[in-house]
Amino acid sequence: FSYIGDGDAKVFPKLLSDPPYEDVSITKIEDVNHFSKKMLHHLQKIAKSLKKNNIDGKLGIRGSGRMTKKMMINFKHYYRLAILRNKTNLGDMMRAVWAIWKHKSSSNSEPHHEWCSPSYCGYLQALEKADTLKRVLNGGSQNANESFHSILWSLAPKNRYSTGVMIDLCAAMAALIYNDGYQSIIPVLSEITGTE
C-alpha cells in the first residue's frame, strides 16, 4: 500500500511500527504540494545565507545576480508542475526539474534550452516563430477573393437554390461591383430593362 504524507514525522513511523494490516508493506509517497514547499524553503535558506551574492553568476533580475522572492515562488510553482506532469516517470521528472534550472540560468550568450518545452520557453518559441514566418515570406492575401465572394453571396446566397443562369448573372454583376462599384451596374440594368 502507498501512503501519501505531508512530511509529518509522526504518522509514517507509527504506520511502520504498528501496521494496520498484517503482511502488508507501506511505502510513503510525499505530497507534491508539501514537497515543493520544502524546495521553496531550501531556496529561501540558501538566498538568505548568500544574501546579495550571485547564484551561479547569472540568476536574478536581468543580470542583478540575486534570487528574488518572486523568482523563488516561481521556481516552487514550476518545480511542482514538473513533478505533476511527469509523476509516473522518474527520468522525465528529473529532466523536467533540471530543465527549469537550465532555462532560468540561460542567457543570450549561453542558452541552455535543450530540455525546455516550447509550451513555456520563450527562446524556443522565438526559434519556432522564424519557421512560422517563413511560410508567409513573399506572401499575399486572399482578402480580394473574400471581398468578391462576399459581394457574390450577397446577390446569390449560398443557403438558397439558384439556377446556373442566375449564378452566372450574379457573378457578372459581382465582378462589375467589385471592380467599379455599385454605379457600374446601372447601365447594365438599363440595358436589360430597356430603360434609360
C-alpha positions as a Markdown table, in Angstrom:
| # | Residue | x | y | z |
|---|---|---|---|---|
| 1 | Phe | 0.0 | 0.0 | 0.0 |
| 2 | Ser | 1.0 | 3.6 | -0.5 |
| 3 | Tyr | 0.5 | 6.4 | 1.9 |
| 4 | Ile | 0.6 | 10.0 | 0.8 |
| 5 | Gly | 2.0 | 12.1 | 3.6 |
| 6 | Asp | 2.9 | 15.7 | 4.1 |
| 7 | Gly | 6.2 | 15.1 | 5.8 |
| 8 | Asp | 4.8 | 14.7 | 9.3 |
| 9 | Ala | 7.5 | 12.8 | 11.1 |
| 10 | Lys | 5.0 | 11.0 | 13.5 |
| 11 | Val | 2.5 | 9.3 | 11.2 |
| 12 | Phe | 4.7 | 7.2 | 8.9 |
| 13 | Pro | 6.9 | 5.8 | 11.7 |
| 14 | Lys | 3.7 | 4.9 | 13.5 |
| 15 | Leu | 2.4 | 3.1 | 10.4 |
| 16 | Leu | 5.6 | 1.2 | 10.2 |
| 17 | Ser | 5.8 | 0.2 | 13.8 |
| 18 | Asp | 2.1 | -0.7 | 14.2 |
| 19 | Pro | 0.8 | -1.6 | 10.7 |
| 20 | Pro | -3.0 | -1.6 | 10.2 |
| 21 | Tyr | -2.8 | -4.8 | 8.2 |
| 22 | Glu | -0.7 | -7.9 | 8.6 |
| 23 | Asp | 1.8 | -8.9 | 5.8 |
| 24 | Val | 1.3 | -5.5 | 4.1 |
| 25 | Ser | 4.2 | -3.2 | 3.4 |
| 26 | Ile | 3.6 | 0.5 | 3.4 |
| 27 | Thr | 5.5 | 3.0 | 1.3 |
| 28 | Lys | 5.3 | 6.7 | 1.7 |
| 29 | Ile | 4.6 | 9.0 | -1.2 |
| 30 | Glu | 5.5 | 12.6 | -0.5 |
| 31 | Asp | 2.6 | 15.1 | -1.0 |
| 32 | Val | 3.6 | 17.2 | -4.1 |
| 33 | Asn | 2.5 | 20.4 | -2.6 |
| 34 | His | 4.4 | 19.9 | 0.6 |
| 35 | Phe | 7.4 | 18.7 | -1.3 |
| 36 | Ser | 7.5 | 21.8 | -3.5 |
| 37 | Lys | 7.1 | 24.0 | -0.4 |
| 38 | Lys | 10.2 | 22.2 | 1.1 |
| 39 | Met | 12.1 | 23.2 | -2.1 |
| 40 | Leu | 10.9 | 26.8 | -1.6 |
| 41 | His | 12.1 | 26.8 | 2.0 |
| 42 | His | 15.5 | 25.4 | 0.9 |
| 43 | Leu | 15.8 | 28.2 | -1.7 |
| 44 | Gln | 14.9 | 30.8 | 0.9 |
| 45 | Lys | 17.6 | 29.5 | 3.2 |
| 46 | Ile | 20.2 | 29.5 | 0.5 |
| 47 | Ala | 19.2 | 33.0 | -0.6 |
| 48 | Lys | 19.3 | 34.2 | 3.0 |
| 49 | Ser | 22.7 | 32.7 | 3.6 |
| 50 | Leu | 24.1 | 34.1 | 0.4 |
| 51 | Lys | 22.3 | 37.5 | 0.9 |
| 52 | Lys | 23.4 | 39.6 | -2.0 |
| 53 | Asn | 25.8 | 37.1 | -3.6 |
| 54 | Asn | 25.4 | 35.8 | -7.1 |
| 55 | Ile | 23.8 | 32.4 | -7.6 |
| 56 | Asp | 25.9 | 30.9 | -10.4 |
| 57 | Gly | 26.6 | 34.4 | -11.5 |
| 58 | Lys | 23.6 | 34.6 | -13.8 |
| 59 | Leu | 20.3 | 34.2 | -12.0 |
| 60 | Gly | 18.4 | 37.3 | -11.0 |
| 61 | Ile | 16.6 | 40.2 | -12.4 |
| 62 | Arg | 18.3 | 40.9 | -15.7 |
| 63 | Gly | 21.8 | 40.5 | -14.5 |
| 64 | Ser | 21.4 | 41.6 | -10.9 |
| 65 | Gly | 22.5 | 38.1 | -9.9 |
| 66 | Arg | 20.1 | 37.9 | -7.0 |
| 67 | Met | 17.4 | 35.4 | -6.4 |
| 68 | Thr | 14.2 | 37.4 | -5.6 |
| 69 | Lys | 11.2 | 36.2 | -3.5 |
| 70 | Lys | 9.1 | 36.2 | -6.7 |
| 71 | Met | 11.6 | 34.1 | -8.5 |
| 72 | Met | 11.7 | 31.6 | -5.6 |
| 73 | Ile | 7.9 | 31.3 | -5.7 |
| 74 | Asn | 8.0 | 30.8 | -9.4 |
| 75 | Phe | 10.6 | 28.1 | -9.0 |
| 76 | Lys | 8.3 | 26.4 | -6.5 |
| 77 | His | 5.4 | 26.5 | -8.9 |
| 78 | Tyr | 7.5 | 25.2 | -11.9 |
| 79 | Tyr | 9.0 | 22.5 | -9.7 |
| 80 | Arg | 5.6 | 21.4 | -8.7 |
| 81 | Leu | 4.3 | 21.3 | -12.3 |
| 82 | Ala | 7.4 | 19.4 | -13.4 |
| 83 | Ile | 6.6 | 16.7 | -10.8 |
| 84 | Leu | 2.9 | 16.5 | -11.5 |
| 85 | Arg | 3.3 | 16.4 | -15.3 |
| 86 | Asn | 5.9 | 13.5 | -15.0 |
| 87 | Lys | 4.7 | 11.8 | -11.9 |
| 88 | Thr | 4.9 | 8.3 | -13.4 |
| 89 | Asn | 8.4 | 8.6 | -15.0 |
| 90 | Leu | 11.3 | 9.4 | -12.7 |
| 91 | Gly | 13.7 | 10.1 | -15.7 |
| 92 | Asp | 11.3 | 12.5 | -17.3 |
| 93 | Met | 10.6 | 14.1 | -13.9 |
| 94 | Met | 14.3 | 14.7 | -13.3 |
| 95 | Arg | 14.8 | 16.1 | -16.8 |
| 96 | Ala | 11.9 | 18.5 | -16.3 |
| 97 | Val | 13.2 | 19.7 | -12.9 |
| 98 | Trp | 16.7 | 20.3 | -14.4 |
| 99 | Ala | 15.1 | 22.0 | -17.4 |
| 100 | Ile | 13.8 | 24.6 | -15.1 |
| 101 | Trp | 17.2 | 25.3 | -13.6 |
| 102 | Lys | 18.9 | 25.3 | -17.0 |
| 103 | His | 16.2 | 27.6 | -18.5 |
| 104 | Lys | 16.5 | 30.1 | -15.7 |
| 105 | Ser | 20.3 | 30.1 | -15.7 |
| 106 | Ser | 20.4 | 30.7 | -19.5 |
| 107 | Ser | 21.5 | 33.9 | -21.2 |
| 108 | Asn | 21.5 | 35.0 | -24.8 |
| 109 | Ser | 25.2 | 34.3 | -25.0 |
| 110 | Glu | 24.9 | 30.9 | -23.2 |
| 111 | Pro | 21.5 | 29.5 | -24.0 |
| 112 | His | 20.6 | 26.2 | -22.2 |
| 113 | His | 17.2 | 25.3 | -23.6 |
| 114 | Glu | 17.9 | 21.8 | -24.8 |
| 115 | Trp | 15.5 | 20.3 | -22.2 |
| 116 | Cys | 12.9 | 23.0 | -22.4 |
| 117 | Ser | 9.4 | 22.7 | -24.0 |
| 118 | Pro | 8.1 | 25.3 | -26.5 |
| 119 | Ser | 5.0 | 25.4 | -24.4 |
| 120 | Tyr | 6.7 | 27.6 | -21.8 |
| 121 | Cys | 10.1 | 28.6 | -23.2 |
| 122 | Gly | 10.2 | 31.9 | -25.0 |
| 123 | Tyr | 13.6 | 31.2 | -26.5 |
| 124 | Leu | 12.3 | 28.0 | -28.3 |
| 125 | Gln | 9.1 | 29.9 | -29.2 |
| 126 | Ala | 11.2 | 32.6 | -30.9 |
| 127 | Leu | 13.0 | 29.9 | -32.9 |
| 128 | Glu | 9.7 | 28.4 | -34.0 |
| 129 | Lys | 8.4 | 31.9 | -34.9 |
| 130 | Ala | 11.1 | 32.2 | -37.6 |
| 131 | Asp | 10.0 | 28.9 | -39.1 |
| 132 | Thr | 6.4 | 30.0 | -39.0 |
| 133 | Leu | 7.2 | 33.4 | -40.6 |
| 134 | Lys | 9.0 | 31.6 | -43.5 |
| 135 | Arg | 5.6 | 30.3 | -44.6 |
| 136 | Val | 4.3 | 33.9 | -45.4 |
| 137 | Leu | 7.6 | 35.2 | -46.8 |
| 138 | Asn | 6.7 | 36.9 | -50.2 |
| 139 | Gly | 3.1 | 36.1 | -49.3 |
| 140 | Gly | -0.1 | 37.7 | -50.5 |
| 141 | Ser | -3.6 | 37.9 | -49.2 |
| 142 | Gln | -6.8 | 36.4 | -50.2 |
| 143 | Asn | -8.8 | 39.3 | -49.0 |
| 144 | Ala | -9.6 | 40.3 | -52.6 |
| 145 | Asn | -11.1 | 36.9 | -53.1 |
| 146 | Glu | -13.0 | 37.1 | -49.8 |
| 147 | Ser | -14.3 | 40.5 | -50.8 |
| 148 | Phe | -15.5 | 39.3 | -54.2 |
| 149 | His | -17.2 | 36.3 | -52.7 |
| 150 | Ser | -18.9 | 38.5 | -50.1 |
| 151 | Ile | -20.5 | 40.5 | -52.9 |
| 152 | Leu | -21.4 | 37.4 | -54.9 |
| 153 | Trp | -23.0 | 35.6 | -52.0 |
| 154 | Ser | -25.0 | 38.7 | -51.1 |
| 155 | Leu | -26.6 | 38.6 | -54.6 |
| 156 | Ala | -27.0 | 34.8 | -54.7 |
| 157 | Pro | -26.9 | 33.5 | -51.1 |
| 158 | Lys | -25.4 | 30.0 | -50.5 |
| 159 | Asn | -28.3 | 28.8 | -48.5 |
| 160 | Arg | -30.8 | 29.3 | -51.4 |
| 161 | Tyr | -31.0 | 27.4 | -54.6 |
| 162 | Ser | -30.1 | 29.4 | -57.7 |
| 163 | Thr | -30.0 | 28.2 | -61.3 |
| 164 | Gly | -26.8 | 28.2 | -63.3 |
| 165 | Val | -28.0 | 31.2 | -65.3 |
| 166 | Met | -28.8 | 33.2 | -62.1 |
| 167 | Ile | -25.3 | 32.3 | -60.7 |
| 168 | Asp | -23.7 | 33.5 | -64.0 |
| 169 | Leu | -25.7 | 36.8 | -63.9 |
| 170 | Cys | -24.8 | 37.3 | -60.2 |
| 171 | Ala | -21.1 | 36.5 | -60.8 |
| 172 | Ala | -21.0 | 39.1 | -63.7 |
| 173 | Met | -22.7 | 41.7 | -61.5 |
| 174 | Ala | -20.4 | 40.9 | -58.6 |
| 175 | Ala | -17.4 | 41.4 | -60.9 |
| 176 | Leu | -18.7 | 44.8 | -62.0 |
| 177 | Ile | -19.5 | 45.9 | -58.5 |
| 178 | Tyr | -16.1 | 44.6 | -57.2 |
| 179 | Asn | -14.1 | 46.3 | -59.9 |
| 180 | Asp | -16.0 | 49.6 | -60.4 |
| 181 | Gly | -18.5 | 49.9 | -57.5 |
| 182 | Tyr | -22.3 | 49.8 | -57.5 |
| 183 | Gln | -22.7 | 52.6 | -60.0 |
| 184 | Ser | -21.3 | 50.3 | -62.7 |
| 185 | Ile | -24.4 | 48.0 | -62.8 |
| 186 | Ile | -26.8 | 50.9 | -63.6 |
| 187 | Pro | -26.0 | 50.8 | -67.4 |
| 188 | Val | -26.3 | 47.0 | -67.4 |
| 189 | Leu | -29.7 | 47.1 | -65.6 |
| 190 | Ser | -30.8 | 49.9 | -68.0 |
| 191 | Glu | -29.9 | 47.7 | -71.0 |
| 192 | Ile | -31.6 | 44.6 | -69.5 |
| 193 | Thr | -34.8 | 46.5 | -68.7 |
| 194 | Gly | -34.9 | 48.8 | -71.7 |
| 195 | Thr | -34.9 | 52.0 | -69.7 |
| 196 | Glu | -32.5 | 54.8 | -69.9 |
